[in-house]
Amino acid sequence: WEGRTLWGSIVNSTRNLASNSAAFIADEMRYTRVIICTIAFAYATKQSLRAKKFDKAEMAGLFSDEEIDLMNQVEHIPMLMVDEIRRTIKTELVITKQAPGGLPSDNLDIVLAVDIKCPLAT
């Protein structure tokens, strides 16, 4: 039962991350990258629990075969996906801050989900 509860938390958190990203990521390519990595995080978590890596056929359309080969060399793919989500969001924040009328504070932290925080300060 606990496994179902924890998996439900992952599903809820990833759904919230996707929804919150849609609210503030203006760049379509960065938004798409966050969504793809969010999907891949859930998939990678499932695979990790089964001691498996990414399956090219199941990830077709999300990542190239070359990207999957590189990801499969990493010890913990779910954390790689979280790092990619953070990097993409931070890029969006930095660009938004630099834009006219952008973000007002140098010390702004954006929290998209309870566990994914993106400090703007470099």
N, CA, C and O of each residue as an XYZ file, in Angstrom:
488
protein
N       0.816     -1.193      0.000
C       0.000      0.000      0.000
C       0.863      1.262      0.000
O       0.540      2.243     -0.669
N       1.961      1.228      0.753
C       2.823      2.400      0.825
C       3.407      2.745     -0.543
O       3.559      3.919     -0.882
N       3.733      1.717     -1.323
C       4.246      1.962     -2.670
C       3.241      2.705     -3.533
O       3.618      3.604     -4.285
N       1.977      2.344     -3.436
C       0.933      3.039     -4.201
C       0.803      4.488     -3.746
O       0.607      5.387     -4.564
N       0.912      4.707     -2.451
C       0.824      6.067     -1.912
C       1.984      6.919     -2.421
O       1.788      8.060     -2.841
N       3.195      6.358     -2.381
C       4.365      7.092     -2.854
C       4.285      7.349     -4.360
O       4.627      8.436     -4.828
N       3.835      6.354     -5.110
C       3.696      6.555     -6.558
C       2.652      7.634     -6.835
O       2.825      8.444     -7.746
N       1.574      7.652     -6.060
C       0.566      8.700     -6.195
C       1.153     10.077     -5.937
O       0.772     11.044     -6.597
N       2.068     10.180     -4.994
C       2.739     11.456     -4.718
C       3.593     11.895     -5.905
O       3.634     13.077     -6.247
N       4.270     10.940     -6.526
C       5.075     11.260     -7.712
C       4.167     11.763     -8.835
O       4.476     12.758     -9.490
N       3.067     11.082     -9.048
C       2.129     11.489    -10.099
C       1.598     12.896     -9.818
O       1.565     13.737    -10.716
N       1.184     13.150     -8.583
C       0.654     14.473     -8.234
C       1.715     15.557     -8.383
O       1.433     16.628     -8.919
N       2.924     15.292     -7.917
C       3.994     16.288     -8.011
C       4.366     16.589     -9.456
O       4.585     17.747     -9.814
N       4.438     15.561    -10.281
C       4.793     15.813    -11.685
C       3.667     16.552    -12.408
O       3.930     17.405    -13.257
N       2.424     16.232    -12.079
C       1.297     16.965    -12.673
C       1.332     18.434    -12.253
O       1.105     19.320    -13.077
N       1.618     18.696    -10.968
C       1.712     20.073    -10.487
C       2.869     20.811    -11.139
O       2.745     21.985    -11.487
N       3.991     20.125    -11.304
C       5.140     20.738    -11.966
C       4.784     21.137    -13.393
O       5.097     22.247    -13.824
N       4.144     20.254    -14.116
C       3.753     20.551    -15.498
C       2.770     21.719    -15.547
O       2.898     22.604    -16.393
N       1.809     21.723    -14.660
C       0.814     22.794    -14.628
C       1.449     24.133    -14.277
O       1.174     25.141    -14.928
N       2.289     24.151    -13.262
C       2.944     25.398    -12.864
C       3.912     25.893    -13.936
O       4.049     27.100    -14.139
N       4.569     24.984    -14.612
C       5.470     25.379    -15.696
C       4.706     26.063    -16.812
O       5.185     27.035    -17.395
N       3.531     25.562    -17.107
C       2.709     26.170    -18.166
C       2.330     27.593    -17.810
O       2.102     28.421    -18.692
N       2.262     27.876    -16.518
C       1.846     29.211    -16.080
C       2.938     30.265    -16.244
O       2.628     31.446    -16.401
N       4.207     29.865    -16.211
C       5.218     30.907    -16.258
C       6.338     30.729    -17.267
O       7.091     31.678    -17.485
N       6.493     29.591    -17.886
C       7.561     29.433    -18.884
C       7.030     29.908    -20.229
O       6.153     29.284    -20.826
N       7.578     31.020    -20.689
C       7.099     31.637    -21.923
C       7.668     30.963    -23.175
O       6.988     30.865    -24.197
N       8.899     30.507    -23.089
C       9.556     29.914    -24.255
C       9.029     28.498    -24.490
O       9.137     27.636    -23.618
N       8.469     28.268    -25.657
C       7.840     26.974    -25.979
C       8.833     25.810    -25.931
O       8.491     24.720    -25.473
N      10.057     26.039    -26.403
C      11.055     24.958    -26.396
C      11.449     24.577    -24.973
O      11.587     23.393    -24.665
N      11.634     25.576    -24.099
C      11.980     25.267    -22.715
C      10.801     24.607    -21.991
O      10.990     23.687    -21.195
N       9.591     25.082    -22.271
C       8.405     24.468    -21.667
C       8.295     23.001    -22.089
O       8.051     22.127    -21.258
N       8.476     22.740    -23.377
C       8.421     21.374    -23.884
C       9.500     20.514    -23.236
O       9.255     19.355    -22.903
N      10.690     21.076    -23.056
C      11.794     20.328    -22.425
C      11.434     19.945    -20.993
O      11.690     18.820    -20.567
N      10.841     20.879    -20.250
C      10.428     20.580    -18.879
C       9.388     19.465    -18.873
O       9.468     18.551    -18.052
N       8.420     19.529    -19.772
C       7.369     18.504    -19.821
C       7.966     17.143    -20.177
O       7.631     16.140    -19.548
N       8.838     17.099    -21.171
C       9.468     15.830    -21.564
C      10.278     15.256    -20.410
O      10.197     14.059    -20.135
N      11.049     16.087    -19.738
C      11.862     15.593    -18.621
C      10.994     15.189    -17.434
O      11.376     14.306    -16.665
N       9.843     15.816    -17.274
C       8.917     15.429    -16.216
C       8.337     14.046    -16.500
O       8.250     13.201    -15.608
N       7.948     13.831    -17.735
C       7.474     12.494    -18.142
C       8.588     11.470    -17.946
O       8.360     10.388    -17.405
N       9.787     11.819    -18.387
C      10.921     10.904    -18.288
C      11.289     10.620    -16.831
O      11.744      9.521    -16.513
N      11.096     11.605    -15.942
C      11.383     11.375    -14.528
C      10.514     10.246    -13.975
O      11.018      9.330    -13.325
N       9.223     10.315    -14.234
C       8.319      9.266    -13.740
C       8.697      7.907    -14.336
O       8.749      6.902    -13.627
N       8.955      7.890    -15.631
C       9.342      6.645    -16.302
C      10.665      6.116    -15.740
O      10.804      4.923    -15.470
N      11.636      7.024    -15.568
C      12.951      6.613    -15.065
C      12.855      6.085    -13.637
O      13.585      5.170    -13.257
N      11.958      6.661    -12.856
C      11.760      6.180    -11.487
C      11.221      4.755    -11.503
O      11.696      3.896    -10.760
N      10.238      4.510    -12.345
C       9.685      3.153    -12.485
C      10.781      2.177    -12.916
O      10.920      1.097    -12.343
N      11.545      2.561    -13.916
C      12.611      1.693    -14.420
C      13.673      1.455    -13.346
O      14.179      0.342    -13.201
N      14.003      2.502    -12.600
C      15.012      2.384    -11.556
C      14.572      1.398    -10.468
O      15.380      0.615     -9.970
N      13.301      1.442    -10.110
C      12.778      0.511     -9.108
C      12.847     -0.937     -9.588
O      12.881     -1.865     -8.779
N      12.868     -1.122    -10.890
C      12.954     -2.458    -11.481
C      14.375     -2.805    -11.929
O      14.600     -3.821    -12.586
N      15.338     -1.936    -11.561
C      16.750     -2.112    -11.933
C      16.929     -2.158    -13.446
O      17.733     -2.934    -13.962
N      16.168     -1.314    -14.156
C      16.258     -1.237    -15.611
C      16.620      0.191    -16.029
O      16.506      1.135    -15.248
N      17.052      0.317    -17.258
C      17.379      1.612    -17.841
C      16.276      2.013    -18.808
O      15.249      1.341    -18.903
N      16.494      3.120    -19.532
C      15.527      3.577    -20.531
C      15.432      2.581    -21.676
O      16.445      2.044    -22.124
N      14.237      2.337    -22.140
C      13.980      1.496    -23.302
C      13.751      2.421    -24.489
O      12.858      3.268    -24.457
N      14.551      2.263    -25.528
C      14.465      3.161    -26.687
C      13.075      3.167    -27.310
O      12.572      4.224    -27.691
N      12.457      2.008    -27.416
C      11.132      1.940    -28.042
C      10.100      2.706    -27.220
O       9.240      3.384    -27.781
N      10.179      2.601    -25.893
C       9.209      3.281    -25.040
C       9.454      4.783    -24.958
O       8.531      5.540    -24.658
N      10.673      5.225    -25.219
C      11.010      6.649    -25.135
C      11.046      7.314    -26.513
O      11.410      8.484    -26.630
N      10.672      6.571    -27.549
C      10.681      7.118    -28.912
C       9.827      8.375    -28.972
O       8.715      8.409    -28.446
N      10.344      9.381    -29.604
C       9.622     10.642    -29.743
C       9.935     11.643    -28.647
O       9.695     12.839    -28.809
N      10.471     11.163    -27.530
C      10.847     12.080    -26.452
C      12.327     12.427    -26.509
O      12.715     13.581    -26.332
N      13.146     11.411    -26.759
C      14.590     11.590    -26.837
C      15.115     10.819    -28.038
O      14.519      9.830    -28.464
N      16.232     11.281    -28.577
C      16.872     10.548    -29.671
C      17.542      9.301    -29.104
O      17.778      9.210    -27.900
N      17.844      8.344    -29.972
C      18.549      7.138    -29.544
C      19.889      7.492    -28.906
O      20.309      6.855    -27.940
N      20.566      8.517    -29.453
C      21.857      8.934    -28.905
C      21.700      9.486    -27.496
O      22.510      9.186    -26.619
N      20.658     10.295    -27.271
C      20.414     10.822    -25.927
C      20.120      9.694    -24.945
O      20.608      9.708    -23.815
N      19.332      8.727    -25.371
C      18.991      7.596    -24.501
C      20.241      6.790    -24.159
O      20.422      6.374    -23.015
N      21.101      6.572    -25.149
C      22.354      5.851    -24.886
C      23.187      6.579    -23.833
O      23.739      5.949    -22.931
N      23.276      7.903    -23.948
C      24.033      8.685    -22.967
C      23.378      8.623    -21.590
O      24.068      8.465    -20.583
N      22.052      8.747    -21.539
C      21.341      8.697    -20.263
C      21.511      7.340    -19.587
O      21.638      7.260    -18.366
N      21.512      6.293    -20.376
C      21.638      4.948    -19.815
C      23.013      4.683    -19.212
O      23.210      3.671    -18.539
N      23.958      5.578    -19.447
C      25.283      5.451    -18.836
C      25.324      6.067    -17.433
O      26.266      5.840    -16.674
N      24.302      6.840    -17.103
C      24.236      7.517    -15.808
C      23.726      6.531    -14.756
O      22.880      5.684    -15.045
N      24.249      6.649    -13.537
C      23.851      5.724    -12.482
C      22.398      5.925    -12.046
O      21.681      4.949    -11.827
N      21.958      7.177    -11.917
C      20.610      7.441    -11.412
C      19.888      8.400    -12.367
O      19.969      9.618    -12.209
N      19.195      7.851    -13.340
C      18.525      8.639    -14.379
C      17.451      9.565    -13.812
O      17.328     10.689    -14.299
N      16.657      9.154    -12.800
C      15.667     10.103    -12.274
C      16.306     11.425    -11.808
O      15.757     12.499    -12.053
N      17.449     11.342    -11.147
C      18.116     12.568    -10.688
C      18.633     13.385    -11.868
O      18.640     14.615    -11.813
N      19.059     12.724    -12.920
C      19.474     13.425    -14.135
C      18.308     14.241    -14.693
O      18.493     15.377    -15.129
N      17.103     13.656    -14.677
C      15.922     14.361    -15.171
C      15.590     15.565    -14.289
O      15.236     16.628    -14.799
N      15.703     15.404    -12.974
C      15.463     16.529    -12.061
C      16.478     17.636    -12.326
O      16.113     18.811    -12.362
N      17.736     17.279    -12.510
C      18.765     18.282    -12.806
C      18.477     19.015    -14.110
O      18.686     20.224    -14.201
N      18.002     18.296    -15.114
C      17.677     18.924    -16.403
C      16.475     19.862    -16.260
O      16.452     20.937    -16.859
N      15.490     19.461    -15.476
C      14.340     20.335    -15.223
C      14.804     21.610    -14.527
O      14.419     22.709    -14.926
N      15.620     21.473    -13.502
C      16.141     22.657    -12.787
C      16.917     23.574    -13.725
O      16.725     24.790    -13.717
N      17.793     22.985    -14.532
C      18.613     23.790    -15.447
C      17.734     24.564    -16.422
O      17.967     25.745    -16.679
N      16.729     23.893    -16.959
C      15.839     24.530    -17.930
C      15.038     25.657    -17.291
O      14.882     26.725    -17.883
N      14.532     25.422    -16.085
C      13.768     26.451    -15.392
C      14.664     27.633    -15.030
O      14.262     28.787    -15.175
N      15.865     27.348    -14.564
C      16.790     28.434    -14.216
C      17.116     29.276    -15.444
O      17.195     30.501    -15.351
N      17.303     28.640    -16.581
C      17.549     29.390    -17.821
C      16.383     30.328    -18.105
O      16.587     31.494    -18.442
N      15.159     29.817    -17.968
C      13.972     30.649    -18.182
C      13.948     31.822    -17.206
O      13.636     32.946    -17.601
N      14.270     31.577    -15.949
C      14.257     32.638    -14.945
C      15.282     33.720    -15.245
O      14.990     34.911    -15.131
N      16.478     33.306    -15.626
C      17.533     34.270    -15.930
C      17.135     35.127    -17.128
O      17.307     36.346    -17.102
N      16.612     34.507    -18.165
C      16.201     35.261    -19.360
C      15.044     36.190    -19.032
O      15.015     37.330    -19.494
N      14.087     35.711    -18.236
C      12.949     36.543    -17.852
C      13.408     37.730    -17.007
O      12.908     38.843    -17.167
N      14.359     37.487    -16.110
C      14.872     38.563    -15.263
C      15.538     39.647    -16.103
O      15.425     40.830    -15.780
N      16.218     39.272    -17.157
C      16.938     40.221    -17.998
C      16.019     40.977    -18.944
O      16.400     42.026    -19.464
N      14.832     40.471    -19.173
C      13.895     41.111    -20.102
C      13.317     42.379    -19.477
O      13.193     42.470    -18.256
N      12.963     43.361    -20.313
C      12.311     44.559    -19.782
C      11.046     44.180    -19.019
O      10.214     43.417    -19.511
N      10.911     44.725    -17.807
C       9.754     44.396    -16.983
C       9.840     43.000    -16.394
O       8.834     42.431    -15.968
N      11.059     42.448    -16.372
C      11.249     41.074    -15.889
C      11.120     40.962    -14.391
O      10.476     41.793    -13.751
N      11.726     39.944    -13.833
C      11.610     39.651    -12.414
C      12.226     40.764    -11.572
O      13.278     41.295    -11.929
N      11.589     41.122    -10.466
C      12.007     42.278     -9.685
C      13.135     42.059     -8.693
O      13.692     43.045     -8.210
N      13.504     40.844     -8.361
C      14.445     40.617     -7.276
C      15.627     39.769     -7.706
O      15.487     38.831     -8.491
N      16.810     40.118     -7.171
C      17.989     39.297     -7.425
C      17.998     38.036     -6.577
O      18.734     37.097     -6.881
N      17.202     37.995     -5.530
C      17.199     36.868     -4.597
C      15.905     36.071     -4.678
O      15.454     35.512     -3.678
N      15.322     36.017     -5.834
C      14.047     35.337     -6.012
C      14.249     33.838     -6.118
O      15.112     33.366     -6.860
N      13.459     33.104     -5.381
C      13.429     31.654     -5.503
C      12.058     31.266     -6.020
O      11.039     31.710     -5.490
N      12.031     30.450     -7.040
C      10.783     29.958     -7.581
C      10.620     28.512     -7.123
O      11.538     27.704     -7.264
N       9.486     28.198     -6.593
C       9.201     26.837     -6.174
C       8.049     26.328     -7.031
O       6.913     26.783     -6.906
N       8.364     25.380     -7.897
C       7.354     24.827     -8.793
C       6.658     23.633     -8.177
O       5.501     23.352     -8.491
N       7.328     22.957     -7.337
C       6.771     21.823     -6.609
C       7.526     21.791     -5.294
O       8.564     22.438     -5.163
N       7.039     21.072     -4.349
C       7.627     21.081     -3.019
C       9.127     20.782     -3.061
O       9.893     21.370     -2.298
N       9.544     19.891     -3.927
C      10.937     19.456     -3.931
C      11.796     20.062     -5.024
O      12.995     19.788     -5.079
N      11.223     20.875     -5.893
C      12.031     21.443     -6.978
C      12.073     22.951     -6.802
O      11.122     23.664     -7.123
N      13.194     23.411     -6.287
C      13.384     24.829     -6.056
C      14.450     25.319     -7.031
O      15.445     24.637     -7.279
N      14.227     26.500     -7.573
C      15.159     27.065     -8.542
C      15.601     28.433     -8.087
O      14.941     29.425     -8.394
N      16.722     28.515     -7.350
C      17.184     29.840     -6.940
C      17.668     30.622     -8.147
O      18.370     30.087     -9.006
N      17.290     31.890     -8.208
C      17.671     32.722     -9.326
C      19.112     33.209     -9.173
O      19.809     33.403    -10.169
N      19.559     33.406     -7.937
C      20.913     33.898     -7.708
C      21.931     32.919     -8.273
O      21.791     31.705     -8.125
N      22.949     33.458     -8.920
C      23.957     32.577     -9.528
C      25.177     32.437     -8.665
O      26.116     31.731     -9.033
